[in-house]
């Protein structure tokens, strides 16, 4: 009985460590430098992703017009929504895979359910965010000095796109990692979160440009 409990604790420690961007064999009693170097690689991934995001934003700011200049204000919102949606999807699937309740025959069903949830979240919160931005501008609570409907639509579609891309990554990466022999717990870690941020930002600015040129030009 004790051996079983110990094995379960080891698996839980490893899974939680990978999801948090650290390793399971480092505790609070270890030397500070050992603890630092166990976390540094994951922090480096986050740093590189942040620099890539900054370069992407800079590129679109230079190439874009007035709308993109104001769309930049909502980048934290887009990243926050996509990050939470992606982590929720991957965490649910990783947990199900870890405790053995997600059999191979149920993978398609699980992916479909998470996909529907991601779509629903994108539609509901996209409309909500777009409406809030529109009303803030129209009611004079906060003026963005651009077309209120254009900016509201851009934010709404951006949130929808971010949620969909995050759902895709959150659903696909656990199964992909498991297939190539990597612990699926990494799917909830900093690596996937970093890719999620980059993808959601690109989708946000591309859709912003398309909305502006097609519907409001």
C-alpha positions, 0 to 999 in steps of 0.5 A, spaced: 500 500 500 505 504 501 509 503 495 502 504 491 501 511 495 509 513 493 508 511 486 502 516 485 505 521 489 511 521 484 507 521 478 503 527 481 510 531 483 512 530 476 506 532 473 505 538 477 512 540 476 512 540 468 506 543 468 509 549 472 515 549 468 520 546 473 522 539 475 520 534 481 526 532 484 527 540 487 524 541 493 524 548 498 530 545 502 535 545 496 540 550 495 537 557 491 542 556 485 540 549 484 532 551 484 534 557 480 537 553 474 532 548 475 527 553 473 531 558 468 530 554 462 523 555 462 524 562 464 528 563 458 523 560 453 518 565 456 523 571 455 524 569 448 517 568 446 516 575 449 521 578 445 518 575 439 511 578 441 515 584 442 517 584 435 511 582 432 507 588 435 512 592 433 512 590 425 504 591 425 505 597 429 509 600 423 505 597 417 498 598 420 494 604 420 490 608 425 486 602 427 492 597 429 495 603 433 489 602 438 488 595 437 495 594 441 492 597 447 488 590 447 494 585 447 494 583 454 486 582 454 488 577 448 494 574 451 490 573 457 484 570 454 488 565 450 492 563 455 487 561 460 483 558 455 489 554 452 491 552 459 484 550 461 483 545 455 490 542 456 490 541 464 483 537 463 486 533 458 493 532 461 489 530 468 484 525 464 490 522 461 494 521 467 489 518 471 487 513 465 480 515 464 481 518 457 482 511 453 484 511 445 477 510 443 475 517 447 480 521 444 476 524 439 470 525 443 474 529 448 477 533 443 470 535 440 468 537 447 473 541 448 473 544 441 466 546 442 467 549 449 473 553 446 468 556 440 463 557 446 468 561 450 470 565 444 463 567 441 461 569 448 467 573 451 468 576 444 461 579 443 462 581 451 469 584 450 467 588 443 460 590 446 464 593 452 469 597 448 464 599 443 460 602 449 466 605 452 467 609 446 460 611 444 458 613 451 464 617 452 467 613 458 474 612 454 475 615 447 479 611 443 479 616 437 477 611 432 471 608 429 467 605 435 464 599 431 470 598 427 474 597 434 469 593 437 468 588 432 476 588 431 477 586 439 471 581 438 473 577 433 480 578 436 478 574 442 474 569 438 480 567 434 485 567 440 480 562 444 480 558 438 487 558 436 488 556 444 483 551 444 487 548 438 493 548 441 491 546 448 487 540 445 492 537 440 499 538 444 497 533 449 496 528 444 502 530 440 507 530 446 504 523 448 505 520 441 512 522 440 514 520 447 514 526 451 510 527 457 503 530 456 504 535 462 509 539 458 502 541 454 500 545 460 507 548 461 511 554 459 513 552 452 506 551 449 503 557 453 509 561 449 507 559 442 500 560 444 501 567 446 505 568 439 499 565 435 494 569 438 497 575 437 499 574 430 491 572 429 489 578 432 493 583 428 492 579 421 484 579 423 484 586 425 487 588 418 482 584 414 476 587 418 479 594 417 480 593 409 474 589 408 469 592 412 471 599 414 475 602 408 
